Amino acid sequence: MKIPQSVRALIESGTPAHLVTLNRDGSPQMTVVWIGLDGDEIITGHLMANQKVKNIRRDGRVAISMQSPEKNAMGLTQYVVLHGDAHIVEGGAPELLQKLAWIYIAQGVKFPTMENPPAGFVTHIQVKRITGVGSWTD
Amino acid sequence: MKIPQSVRALIESGTPAHLVTLNRDGSPQMTVVWIGLDGDEIITGHLMANQKVKNIRRDGRVAISMQSPEKNAMGLTQYVVLHGDAHIVEGGAPELLQKLAWIYIAQGVKFPTMENPPAGFVTHIQVKRITGVGSWTD
């Protein structure tokens, strides 16, 4: 589905993304990651074939939540949850992480810090459903 | 397991908790909730038998992630993930939510705002494993 402008703005402001994947036994696996946009797909990079990558290759069902810096009239933290289907593409991780590091850490930083990082993996997520607290619409 | 003092402090500072439960089809369900401590169990309240409550009654496997306000030396957001087993206890939600509202919204606020709220449900989570980025130890 199309990602609303309000959600695109939250992503592009460098908001930490809480990503859930599913372990082999069906239990949830959570990490906080950097995300970016590739059209209407959400993308995130991994230098290694970590647990997230293994999990998504087995079962592409994922969810991502992000806190908004704004609170609603009642004082509750606003947040958005993106439910989607993910797939892994080989390569491209250092380039994506370098781009995201300027948003999530600071402009001008070198990331990954190592020389000759591995090509790694990029996860692409197609968003199927959006929930949360807030007005996550165009 | 025993919850380290560093994690207890993060919880008690009123940090939004990203909670994952499992839907009937095994897909992840995420919301952001208020949490508190009851000894070494994590507790959260629900006025209604919402999707979280239904999911936990079917499958108690949950995970919670919280961002720390601190960043590590590299500039990465620190966070903790608590993996655990949850069960639902009937009643007690308004009292718990009232207590947490003073931490998560502001001292002195009335919450729930309605008169005569339903007794609701309290989720108790036993923590089995702690991961994340940061020093989540005593």
Interface residues (C-beta under 8 A of the other chain):
Chain A: P16 H18 V20 L22 G26 S27 P28 Q29 M30 T31 V32 D59 R61 V62 A63 I64 S65 Q67 M74 G75 L76 T77 Y79 V81 H83 Y104 I105 A106 V109 T113 T131 G132 V133
Chain B: P16 H18 V20 L22 G26 S27 P28 Q29 M30 T31 V32 D59 R61 V62 A63 I64 S65 Q67 M74 G75 L76 T77 Y79 V81 H83 Y104 I105 A106 V109 T113 T131 G132 V133
